[in-house]
Amino acid sequence: MVRHDMKILVDESDDGLDEKLREIGYEAYSVKKLIAEGKRLHSDYSVLKYARENKMLLITRDAENGLSCEENNTPIFASITTRSSKSY
């Protein structure tokens, strides 16, 4: 399997995508799973701060997170869609 150097944080709206990304070689984490492990990531700000401190790309559907990322120079991949079902 090819390993990718990029670390990815998957927002709660896309929980499960982290597992698919790991299957293809990415170091990926889920906000929902990190919260279950005891991390304090209950606000948009804390999620963005965690991503920035850990040099992670954030995948989110939350438009406000996208704006905050731009304002705080945090890399983001916005997966905004109108589909109701997840394809991963």
Secondary structure, 3 states (H helix, E strand, C coil): CCCCCCEEEECHHHCCHHHHHHHCCCEEEEHHHHHHCCCCCCCHHHHHHHHHHCCEEEEECCHHHHHHHHHCCCCEEECCCCCCCCCC
